[in-house]
Amino acid sequence: MSQKEPRYPPGRVRDAILQVLRLTSQPLSVKQIENRVRAVMGPTPASSIRSYLVLNTPGLFVRENRGIYSVSTVYSGGVPRELPLSSDWSEPFTMGKATLFHADCFDWLEKQEDNSIHAVVTDPPYGLHEYTPDQQLKLRNGKGGVWRIPPAFDGHVRSPLPRFTVLTDEQREQLRVFFFVWARLLLPKLVPGANVVLASNPLLSYIVSGALADAGLERRGEIMRLVMTMRGGDRPKAAHREFENVSVMPRSMWEPWVLFRKPIEGRVQDNLRKWKTGGFRRDSPSRPFGDVIASSPTQKKERAIAPHPSLKPQAFLRRLVRAVLPLGEGTVLDPFAGAGSTLAAAEAVGYRSIGIEKDSYYFQMAREAISKLIAFQPLDST
């Protein structure tokens, strides 16, 4: 007896197709669309997917070639797209046990074997809108857009900051969809018990956490990076003298890193024996890894090596990366590699790592920076 086909509310399959086509840098074949829609929704008849493609082309979707579709630019949303650079970095870059791919992580994940990734540590584009081409060009030109260039403080030029308070409801929904689809594609590629640790911020971490939990990852808390930044603490704009004793937001003194894992098989000890995952590597036999890590802002010398706007310090990353493989075995993935700082941290502690970066500008930056970041000696390393 054949299994009864699932029934979905009208438009849900269409919306799923729209979601997966938004989150790619290239047109997809019908087969790829079917695979990704099923990753998001579960079992879905191929006939339903193909019908919605035909019914909504042209309109929502563009038929690029026979059996190849993309999303109409009108409906592409605030999803980061490739920024062109004259060089073609088609070959992966390797450094020791680290491998960096110039690719879209959604496309790359789809091609990987199941149960092949042992941990994820990443600082994703958790505002998304700030990494669209127009916003990145404004950042690189030094003016305009959601990236705020703070005034100098004590003679020091401060790094640009994305203004997450200006995101619209639609952009926050795009953020939720982005992480839900990403986590659904990631989940089968993780071994049971694999830790997934993402940098976030207090304004948006609840959206990221909700999306990852809905996708099937198991929430395990948060890691608090204690760091004094210049974010927040400002008086009301254009009324600072009238309300001199008021701060619009608290001065930020911490950064949340949301912590999830793929559900384990059986007991923790069973999972450790089979998959080498399911916990955290202790700092020492007498001291467990803790969820509060004191951290300085990224040093000026470190930023000179890798001038990425969201660069995290090696002192912090090395401690975090070391902990995510409880037995020190396996592969750490950074699907939003940026300047390659996570890969450098993994190499510094002796782990295999893979990085994915779709932006040519940052991919080139990482190629040049990884070896220097590996050799970098943090002031507060432990």
Secondary structure, 3 states (H helix, E strand, C coil): CCCCCCCCCCCHHHHHHHHHHHCCCCCEEHHHHHHHHHHHHCCCCHHHHHHHHHHCCCCCEEEEECCEEEECHHHCCCCCCCCCCCCCCCCCEEECCEEEEECCHHHHHHCCCCCCEEEEEECCCCCCHHHCHHHHHHHHHCCCCCEECCCCECCECCCCEECHHHCCHHHHHHHHHHHHHHHHHHHHHEEEEEEEEEECCCCCHHHHHHHHHHHCCEEEEEEEEECCCCCCCCCCCCCCCCCCCCCCCCCCCEEEEEEEECCCCCCHHHHHHHHCCCCCCCCECCECCCCEEECCCCCHHHHHHCCCCCCCCHHHHHHHHHHHCCCCCCEEEECCCCCCHHHHHHHHHCCEEEEEECCHHHHHHHHHHHHHHHHCCCCCCC
